[in-house]
Amino acid sequence: MAKDWLVPGSCWAPTGPPTTASRSSSPAPTAPSASPCPTAHLCELLLSPIFAECHRLIPPSLFFSTCVIDACRPEATCQSLEAYAALCRARGACSDWRNATGGLCNFTCPPEKVYKSCGPSQPRSCDSRTQTPGNKGLVEGCFCPDSHILFNSYTGICVPECPCVGPDGYPKYPGDRWVSNCQNCVCDKSSVSVRCVPVQCDTQAQPPECGRPGFVPMIRPQAGSSCCKEMVCVCNSSTCQESPPECGPQEELVRAQREGDCCPTFYCVSRLCTYNGTSYGVGATFPAAVPCHTCTCLPADNQEPTVHCKENTCTTTCPQGYQYSAVAGQCCGECTLAACLTPDGQVLQPNETWVNSLVDNCTRYHCQVERGVHILIPRPEACPDLSSCRGILRKTGCCFSCEEEDSCRVRVNRTVLRHQGCEAPVNMTFCEGPCPGVSEYSPEARAMRRRCTCCRETRAREAAVALRCPDGTAVRYTYTHVEQCSCSPTPACVPEAPSDRSFAQLS
């Protein structure tokens, strides 16, 4: 609130310096004609008939001025009204002003209580000890409805009538029962007062005898009632007298704590397994009496080691081309070759063939079984006899063929094209073969007449190949690819070109 000040309970806010005019002649403050703040109209309540009873006790002018200054803060506006109402209430003047604020200055109470603008500062209570004689002041707040009474100021509970008071300070209604300080208490219905009697405990028929080592008698609260005691036997390990035995060289001292005992038990156990009259150490494996079984000496907790035998596990999974076969006199068989294996990892069954394309395509390998062993037998490709060939021998596939001397045809030469350090292998085609030619004297022309033909291309096309370079890149390279040859006339007879000439051209 603007220009706040503290006022004792017997004082009120000052009204400013006195004026020369009498109080009766001073005009009453008037509400401002307009205010930019939405809660300014609440300040007019200070001048309204709601506070008429207080106006003759405390002038509202200073509170009104302060309220107008704080009108832009709704919470401060409510504080101005609250401060004026509190001073009026202290002078015995009550004003129920909150209902006139349109909900802007509500006072919220819990559901079981009601709001009063002027309630007793010391409301009716079941606890007469908290009542102060002569305290008849008025306060604003939440109170019990008229049909109820405050149980006490500690709990703040409203009750229709005064019940009993429980040990926790909360109400106990007639008929309620509870246990407090080992007493059974009840809220008596007729007198509405607390009546308590000591808790009755059952007498223990026969105290237990603690005869086993380590157990001692002890008194403790019963499980069903902490007010009653009982004697029980509990373990006190500090009273145990340990006397372990001496164990042999192949024995081990074991300290065991059996269920239900207080003191530990000591005994010696062997560290060896005995099987068919032979002793074995822990972890040792040995053949069993049953064929194809193996035994192991296994340790046991606080006991002698035991012998565990199981059937041998045989690996029956074989690599590709092998099969599992039993072996006489052995528990497990072995993997034997059941097919032919090629160098590149292929599996051939008997009578199947394989060609090693990595070396050449002219030798076939046949899978055969000889004396129970699978082996590969090489069989070269059969080629015709060309010993009587008078022409040119050309290799076609795996065999040679005979070409007559007067044949002009397309030939293929495997070569490597190179350009600026880049290269690629290609099958270069070219024309080769003898063609007829005549050179004779012509009387009419009085000169030699020549009719020459040469083996040349009659159909060709441009082909492209990707040349690989040392840096991993590729360049496109074009060359002439011959598709058809024939003996064609030529203007002049020229010597035959070498047979290994290349038709490669740069694009």
C-alpha positions as CSV (number, residue, x, y, z in Angstrom):
1,M,0.0,0.0,0.0
2,A,1.4,3.4,-0.9
3,K,2.9,5.3,2.0
4,D,2.4,2.5,4.4
5,W,2.6,3.1,8.2
6,L,2.2,1.1,11.4
7,V,-0.7,2.0,13.7
8,P,-1.1,0.7,17.3
9,G,-4.3,-1.1,18.1
10,S,-5.7,1.9,19.9
11,C,-4.8,4.5,17.2
12,W,-5.9,5.3,13.7
13,A,-4.3,6.9,10.7
14,P,-3.6,10.6,11.0
15,T,-5.6,12.9,8.8
16,G,-2.9,15.5,8.2
17,P,-2.2,18.9,9.8
18,P,-5.2,20.7,11.3
19,T,-7.0,23.4,9.3
20,T,-8.4,26.8,10.4
21,A,-11.9,25.7,9.6
22,S,-13.9,23.6,12.0
23,R,-14.4,19.9,11.3
24,S,-18.1,20.4,10.8
25,S,-17.4,22.9,8.0
26,S,-14.9,20.7,6.1
27,P,-16.4,19.2,3.0
28,A,-16.4,15.4,2.6
29,P,-14.0,13.9,0.1
30,T,-15.4,13.2,-3.2
31,A,-14.7,10.4,-5.7
32,P,-12.5,11.3,-8.7
33,S,-14.4,11.9,-11.9
34,A,-12.3,9.4,-13.8
35,S,-9.4,7.0,-13.2
36,P,-7.3,5.1,-15.7
37,C,-7.0,2.1,-13.5
38,P,-9.7,-0.6,-13.4
39,T,-10.0,-1.0,-9.6
40,A,-10.3,2.7,-8.8
41,H,-14.1,2.3,-8.3
42,L,-13.3,0.0,-5.3
43,C,-11.9,3.1,-3.5
44,E,-15.4,4.6,-3.5
45,L,-16.4,2.0,-1.0
46,L,-14.5,3.9,1.6
47,L,-16.9,6.8,1.2
48,S,-20.0,4.7,0.8
49,P,-22.6,3.9,3.5
50,I,-20.9,0.5,4.0
51,F,-18.4,2.2,6.2
52,A,-21.0,4.8,7.6
53,E,-20.6,3.5,11.1
54,C,-16.9,4.0,10.9
55,H,-16.9,7.5,9.3
56,R,-17.7,9.1,12.6
57,L,-14.8,7.3,14.3
58,I,-12.0,7.4,11.7
59,P,-12.1,9.9,8.8
60,P,-11.6,8.0,5.5
61,S,-10.0,10.8,3.5
62,L,-6.4,9.7,3.9
63,F,-7.3,6.0,3.2
64,F,-9.2,7.1,0.1
65,S,-6.3,9.1,-1.3
66,T,-3.9,6.2,-0.7
67,C,-6.4,3.8,-2.3
68,V,-6.6,6.0,-5.5
69,I,-2.8,6.0,-5.7
70,D,-2.7,2.2,-5.5
71,A,-5.7,1.7,-7.9
72,C,-3.4,0.3,-10.6
73,R,-2.5,-2.6,-8.3
74,P,-5.7,-4.6,-7.4
75,E,-4.0,-6.3,-4.5
76,A,-3.0,-2.9,-3.0
77,T,-6.5,-1.6,-3.4
78,C,-7.8,-4.5,-1.3
79,Q,-5.1,-3.8,1.2
80,S,-6.3,-0.2,1.6
81,L,-9.8,-1.4,2.3
82,E,-8.6,-4.1,4.7
83,A,-6.5,-1.6,6.7
84,Y,-9.5,0.8,7.1
85,A,-11.8,-2.0,8.0
86,A,-9.3,-3.4,10.6
87,L,-9.0,0.0,12.3
88,C,-12.8,0.4,12.3
89,R,-13.2,-3.1,13.7
90,A,-10.8,-2.3,16.5
91,R,-13.0,0.6,17.4
92,G,-16.1,-1.7,17.4
93,A,-17.5,-0.7,14.0
94,C,-18.1,-3.6,11.6
95,S,-18.4,-3.4,7.9
96,D,-19.2,-6.3,5.6
97,W,-17.4,-4.6,2.6
98,R,-16.0,-7.7,0.8
99,N,-19.4,-8.6,-0.8
100,A,-19.5,-5.2,-2.5
101,T,-16.2,-5.7,-4.4
102,G,-17.6,-8.0,-7.0
103,G,-15.3,-10.9,-6.1
104,L,-12.1,-8.8,-6.4
105,C,-11.3,-8.9,-2.6
106,N,-12.7,-12.3,-1.6
107,F,-11.7,-14.0,1.6
108,T,-11.4,-17.8,1.0
109,C,-12.3,-20.3,3.7
110,P,-12.2,-24.1,3.9
111,P,-15.5,-25.9,3.1
112,E,-16.2,-26.8,6.8
113,K,-15.9,-23.1,7.9
114,V,-17.7,-19.8,7.1
115,Y,-16.5,-16.3,6.6
116,K,-17.3,-13.6,9.1
117,S,-16.2,-10.0,8.7
118,C,-16.5,-9.4,12.5
119,G,-16.2,-12.6,14.4
120,P,-15.1,-13.1,18.0
121,S,-11.3,-13.1,18.5
122,Q,-11.8,-15.9,21.0
123,P,-14.5,-18.2,19.4
124,R,-16.3,-20.9,21.4
125,S,-14.1,-23.9,22.0
126,C,-14.3,-27.3,23.7
127,D,-10.9,-26.6,25.2
128,S,-11.6,-24.2,28.0
129,R,-7.9,-24.0,28.8
130,T,-7.2,-21.8,25.8
131,Q,-10.0,-19.4,26.7
132,T,-8.8,-16.0,28.1
133,P,-11.3,-14.2,30.3
134,G,-12.2,-10.7,29.1
135,N,-10.9,-11.3,25.5
136,K,-13.9,-10.0,23.6
137,G,-12.2,-8.4,20.5
138,L,-13.4,-8.7,16.9
139,V,-11.5,-10.2,14.1
140,E,-12.1,-11.0,10.4
141,G,-11.6,-14.7,9.4
142,C,-13.0,-18.2,9.0
143,F,-15.2,-19.6,11.8
144,C,-17.2,-22.7,12.6
145,P,-20.8,-22.5,11.6
146,D,-23.4,-21.6,14.3
147,S,-24.3,-25.3,14.5
148,H,-20.8,-26.4,15.4
149,I,-18.1,-25.5,17.9
150,L,-14.3,-25.3,17.6
151,F,-12.7,-28.4,19.1
152,N,-9.5,-26.6,20.0
153,S,-7.2,-24.1,18.5
154,Y,-4.5,-26.7,17.9
155,T,-6.5,-28.8,15.4
156,G,-8.9,-26.1,14.1
157,I,-11.6,-28.8,13.7
158,C,-15.3,-27.9,14.0
159,V,-17.5,-30.5,15.8
160,P,-21.3,-30.5,16.4
161,E,-20.6,-31.2,20.1
162,C,-17.6,-31.5,22.4
163,P,-16.2,-35.1,22.2
164,C,-13.3,-36.7,24.1
165,V,-9.7,-35.6,23.5
166,G,-7.4,-38.3,22.2
167,P,-3.7,-38.6,23.1
168,D,-2.7,-36.8,19.9
169,G,-4.9,-33.8,20.6
170,Y,-7.5,-34.7,18.0
171,P,-11.2,-35.6,18.8
172,K,-12.3,-39.0,19.9
173,Y,-16.0,-39.6,19.6
174,P,-18.2,-41.6,21.9
175,G,-17.5,-45.3,21.4
176,D,-14.0,-44.8,20.0
177,R,-11.3,-47.1,21.5
178,W,-7.6,-46.8,21.4
179,V,-4.4,-47.8,23.3
180,S,-2.3,-45.1,25.0
181,N,0.6,-45.6,27.4
182,C,-0.2,-49.4,27.7
183,Q,-3.8,-48.6,28.6
184,N,-7.0,-49.5,26.8
185,C,-9.0,-46.3,26.6
186,V,-12.6,-45.6,25.4
187,C,-14.6,-42.4,25.0
188,D,-17.5,-43.1,27.3
189,K,-20.9,-42.5,25.6
190,S,-22.8,-41.4,28.7
191,S,-20.2,-39.1,30.2
192,V,-18.3,-38.2,27.0
193,S,-15.1,-38.7,29.0
194,V,-12.0,-40.8,28.5
195,R,-11.8,-44.0,30.6
196,C,-8.6,-46.1,30.6
197,V,-7.7,-49.4,32.2
198,P,-4.3,-51.2,32.0
199,V,-3.7,-53.6,29.1
200,Q,-4.1,-57.2,30.3
201,C,-1.2,-59.5,29.4
202,D,-1.3,-63.3,29.0
203,T,1.0,-65.0,31.5
204,Q,3.7,-67.1,29.8
205,A,2.9,-70.8,30.5
206,Q,6.5,-72.0,30.7
207,P,9.6,-69.9,30.1
208,P,11.8,-71.5,27.5
209,E,15.0,-73.3,28.5
210,C,18.0,-72.1,26.5
211,G,20.1,-75.2,26.5
212,R,21.6,-75.1,23.0
213,P,25.1,-73.5,22.6
214,G,25.0,-69.8,22.1
215,F,21.4,-69.2,23.1
216,V,20.6,-66.9,26.1
217,P,17.3,-65.8,27.6
218,M,16.0,-62.3,26.9
219,I,12.8,-60.4,27.7
220,R,11.3,-58.5,24.8
221,P,7.8,-57.1,23.9
222,Q,5.3,-59.5,22.5
223,A,4.7,-59.5,18.8
224,G,1.0,-58.7,19.1
225,S,1.4,-56.1,21.9
226,S,4.3,-53.9,22.8
227,C,2.9,-53.4,26.3
228,C,3.3,-57.1,27.2
229,K,6.6,-58.8,27.7
230,E,7.8,-62.4,27.0
231,M,11.0,-64.4,27.5
232,V,12.6,-65.9,24.5
233,C,15.9,-67.5,23.6
234,V,18.2,-65.4,21.4
235,C,21.6,-66.1,19.8
236,N,24.6,-64.5,21.4
237,S,27.5,-65.6,19.3
238,S,30.0,-64.2,21.8
239,T,29.2,-67.1,24.1
240,C,30.2,-69.7,21.5
241,Q,33.2,-71.8,22.3
242,E,34.9,-72.8,19.0
243,S,37.0,-76.0,19.0
244,P,37.7,-77.0,15.4
245,P,39.2,-80.5,14.8
246,E,42.6,-81.2,13.3
247,C,42.4,-82.3,9.6
248,G,44.6,-84.6,7.6
249,P,47.0,-83.6,4.7
250,Q,44.3,-84.3,2.1
251,E,41.5,-82.8,4.1
252,E,40.0,-79.3,4.5
253,L,38.5,-77.7,7.5
254,V,34.9,-76.6,6.9
255,R,33.1,-74.0,9.0
256,A,29.3,-74.5,8.6
257,Q,26.4,-72.5,10.0
258,R,23.5,-74.9,10.1
259,E,20.0,-73.4,10.0
260,G,18.6,-73.0,13.5
261,D,22.0,-73.1,15.3
262,C,23.7,-70.2,16.9
263,C,27.3,-71.5,17.0
264,P,29.1,-72.7,13.9
265,T,30.0,-76.4,13.3
266,F,33.5,-77.5,12.3
267,Y,34.4,-80.7,10.4
268,C,36.9,-82.1,7.9
269,V,36.2,-83.0,4.3
270,S,38.4,-84.7,1.8
271,R,39.8,-82.7,-1.1
272,L,40.0,-85.8,-3.4
273,C,37.5,-87.7,-5.5
274,T,37.8,-91.5,-5.4
275,Y,36.6,-93.4,-8.5
276,N,37.2,-97.1,-9.1
277,G,39.9,-97.1,-6.4
278,T,41.8,-94.2,-7.8
279,S,42.0,-90.7,-6.3
280,Y,41.7,-87.6,-8.4
281,G,42.1,-83.9,-7.5
282,V,39.4,-81.3,-7.9
283,G,39.1,-80.3,-11.6
284,A,40.7,-83.5,-12.9
285,T,39.1,-85.4,-15.9
286,F,39.4,-89.1,-16.4
287,P,37.7,-91.8,-18.5
288,A,34.6,-93.4,-17.0
289,A,33.9,-97.1,-16.7
290,V,31.2,-96.8,-19.3
291,P,32.6,-96.5,-22.8
292,C,32.5,-93.1,-24.5
293,H,32.0,-91.3,-21.2
294,T,34.3,-88.8,-19.3
295,C,34.2,-88.0,-15.6
296,T,35.3,-84.8,-13.8
297,C,36.0,-84.2,-10.1
298,L,33.9,-81.2,-9.1
299,P,34.1,-79.2,-5.8
300,A,31.1,-79.0,-3.5
301,D,30.2,-76.3,-0.9
302,N,31.3,-77.5,2.6
303,Q,31.2,-81.1,1.4
304,E,33.6,-83.6,-0.2
305,P,34.1,-83.2,-4.0
306,T,31.9,-85.3,-6.2
307,V,32.4,-87.2,-9.5
308,H,30.3,-86.2,-12.4
309,C,30.3,-88.3,-15.6
310,K,28.7,-87.6,-18.9
311,E,28.7,-88.9,-22.4
312,N,31.4,-87.5,-24.7
313,T,30.2,-84.9,-27.2
314,C,31.2,-85.6,-30.7
315,T,31.4,-82.9,-33.4
316,T,29.4,-84.3,-36.3
317,T,29.4,-81.1,-38.4
318,C,31.9,-81.3,-41.3
319,P,33.2,-78.7,-43.8
320,Q,31.8,-78.5,-47.3
321,G,32.6,-81.5,-49.3
322,Y,33.2,-83.7,-46.3
323,Q,30.9,-86.1,-44.5
324,Y,30.9,-87.6,-41.0
325,S,31.8,-91.3,-40.8
326,A,32.0,-93.6,-37.8
327,V,35.4,-95.1,-37.0
328,A,35.6,-98.6,-35.6
329,G,37.1,-98.7,-32.0
330,Q,36.6,-94.9,-31.5
331,C,33.8,-93.0,-29.7
332,C,33.7,-90.3,-32.3
333,G,34.0,-90.6,-36.0
334,E,35.8,-88.2,-38.4
335,C,35.1,-86.1,-41.4
336,T,36.1,-87.7,-44.7
337,L,36.3,-86.3,-48.2
338,A,33.0,-87.1,-50.0
339,A,33.5,-85.0,-53.2
340,C,36.2,-83.3,-55.3
341,L,37.3,-79.8,-54.2
342,T,38.4,-77.4,-56.8
343,P,41.1,-74.7,-56.1
344,D,38.4,-72.0,-56.2
345,G,36.4,-73.8,-53.5
346,Q,33.8,-75.5,-55.6
347,V,32.5,-79.0,-54.8
348,L,32.2,-81.5,-57.6
349,Q,30.4,-84.8,-57.3
350,P,31.8,-87.9,-59.2
351,N,31.6,-87.6,-63.0
352,E,31.1,-83.8,-62.8
353,T,33.6,-81.5,-64.7
354,W,35.2,-78.2,-64.0
355,V,37.1,-75.7,-66.1
356,N,39.8,-73.5,-64.5
357,S,38.8,-70.2,-66.2
358,L,41.5,-68.3,-64.2
359,V,44.3,-70.2,-66.1
360,D,42.7,-71.2,-69.5
361,N,39.5,-72.7,-70.8
362,C,41.1,-75.5,-72.7
363,T,41.5,-78.1,-69.9
364,R,38.6,-79.8,-68.2
365,Y,38.9,-81.5,-64.9
366,H,36.8,-84.6,-64.2
367,C,35.9,-85.8,-60.7
368,Q,36.6,-89.5,-60.3
369,V,36.8,-91.9,-57.4
370,E,39.8,-94.1,-57.3
371,R,40.3,-96.6,-54.4
372,G,37.7,-94.6,-52.4
373,V,39.5,-91.3,-52.9
374,H,38.0,-88.4,-54.8
375,I,40.5,-86.9,-57.3
376,L,40.4,-84.4,-60.2
377,I,41.7,-85.8,-63.5
378,P,42.7,-83.2,-66.2
379,R,41.5,-83.8,-69.7
380,P,42.7,-81.3,-72.4
381,E,40.3,-80.2,-75.1
382,A,40.5,-82.5,-78.3
383,C,41.6,-80.5,-81.4
384,P,41.6,-81.5,-85.1
385,D,44.9,-82.5,-86.9
386,L,46.1,-79.6,-88.9
387,S,49.5,-81.1,-90.1
388,S,48.4,-80.9,-93.7
389,C,47.4,-77.2,-93.6
390,R,48.9,-75.1,-96.4
391,G,47.4,-71.9,-95.3
392,I,47.6,-69.8,-92.1
393,L,47.1,-71.4,-88.7
394,R,44.8,-69.2,-86.5
395,K,44.0,-70.1,-82.9
396,T,40.3,-70.1,-82.3
397,G,39.3,-70.9,-78.7
398,C,41.4,-73.8,-77.4
399,C,42.3,-75.1,-80.9
400,F,44.0,-73.9,-84.1
401,S,42.2,-73.6,-87.5
402,C,43.6,-73.6,-91.0
403,E,42.9,-70.6,-93.2
404,E,43.6,-70.8,-96.9
405,E,46.1,-68.3,-98.4
406,D,43.6,-66.7,-100.8
407,S,41.1,-65.8,-98.1
408,C,40.6,-62.1,-97.2
409,R,38.7,-61.9,-93.9
410,V,38.5,-60.1,-90.6
411,R,41.2,-61.0,-88.2
412,V,41.3,-60.3,-84.4
413,N,44.4,-59.3,-82.5
414,R,44.4,-58.9,-78.7
415,T,46.4,-55.8,-78.0
416,V,46.7,-53.1,-75.4
417,L,45.7,-49.5,-76.3
418,R,47.9,-46.8,-74.6
419,H,47.4,-43.1,-74.5
420,Q,49.2,-40.6,-72.3
421,G,50.0,-43.3,-69.7
422,C,46.4,-44.7,-69.7
423,E,45.7,-48.2,-71.1
424,A,43.2,-50.9,-71.7
425,P,43.2,-54.3,-73.4
426,V,41.0,-54.6,-76.5
427,N,40.4,-57.1,-79.4
428,M,41.5,-55.1,-82.4
429,T,40.0,-56.3,-85.7
430,F,41.8,-55.8,-89.1
431,C,41.6,-57.2,-92.7
432,E,44.2,-59.7,-93.8
433,G,44.5,-62.2,-96.7
434,P,45.8,-62.4,-100.3
435,C,43.8,-60.8,-103.2
436,P,44.3,-61.3,-107.0
437,G,46.2,-58.8,-109.1
438,V,47.3,-58.4,-112.8
439,S,50.0,-56.3,-114.4
440,E,50.3,-56.7,-118.2
441,Y,51.4,-54.6,-121.2
442,S,48.6,-52.9,-123.2
443,P,49.4,-52.2,-126.8
444,E,46.5,-49.7,-127.0
445,A,47.8,-47.8,-124.1
446,R,51.4,-48.5,-125.0
447,A,52.0,-49.0,-121.3
448,M,51.6,-51.5,-118.5
449,R,48.0,-52.0,-117.4
450,R,47.4,-53.0,-113.8
451,R,44.3,-54.4,-112.2
452,C,45.0,-54.5,-108.5
453,T,42.8,-55.6,-105.6
454,C,43.7,-55.5,-101.9
455,C,42.2,-56.9,-98.7
456,R,40.5,-53.9,-97.1
457,E,37.5,-53.1,-94.9
458,T,34.2,-52.7,-96.5
459,R,32.2,-52.0,-93.3
460,A,33.6,-50.5,-90.1
461,R,32.3,-48.5,-87.2
462,E,33.7,-46.3,-84.5
463,A,34.2,-48.0,-81.1
464,A,35.0,-46.6,-77.7
465,V,36.9,-48.0,-74.7
466,A,37.6,-46.6,-71.2
467,L,41.4,-46.4,-70.6
468,R,42.4,-46.8,-67.0
469,C,45.0,-44.3,-65.7
470,P,47.5,-44.8,-62.9
471,D,45.7,-42.3,-60.6
472,G,42.5,-44.4,-60.7
473,T,40.6,-42.3,-63.3
474,A,39.3,-43.4,-66.7
475,V,39.4,-41.6,-70.1
476,R,37.3,-42.3,-73.1
477,Y,39.2,-43.4,-76.2
478,T,37.7,-44.1,-79.7
479,Y,39.1,-46.3,-82.5
480,T,38.0,-48.0,-85.7
481,H,36.5,-51.4,-85.4
482,V,36.5,-53.4,-88.7
483,E,33.3,-55.6,-89.2
484,Q,33.7,-56.8,-92.8
485,C,36.6,-57.3,-95.3
486,S,36.9,-58.1,-99.1
487,C,39.2,-57.8,-102.0
488,S,38.5,-54.3,-103.4
489,P,40.0,-52.6,-106.4
490,T,42.7,-50.0,-105.6
491,P,44.1,-47.3,-107.9
492,A,47.6,-48.6,-107.6
493,C,49.3,-51.7,-106.4
494,V,51.2,-51.1,-103.2
495,P,53.1,-53.5,-101.0
496,E,51.0,-55.3,-98.5
497,A,51.0,-53.7,-95.0
498,P,52.4,-55.5,-92.0
499,S,49.9,-57.9,-90.5
500,D,50.2,-56.5,-87.0
501,R,49.2,-52.9,-87.9
502,S,46.8,-51.1,-85.6
503,F,43.7,-49.2,-86.5
504,A,43.4,-47.2,-83.2
505,Q,42.6,-43.6,-83.6
506,L,42.4,-40.8,-81.0
507,S,39.0,-39.3,-80.7
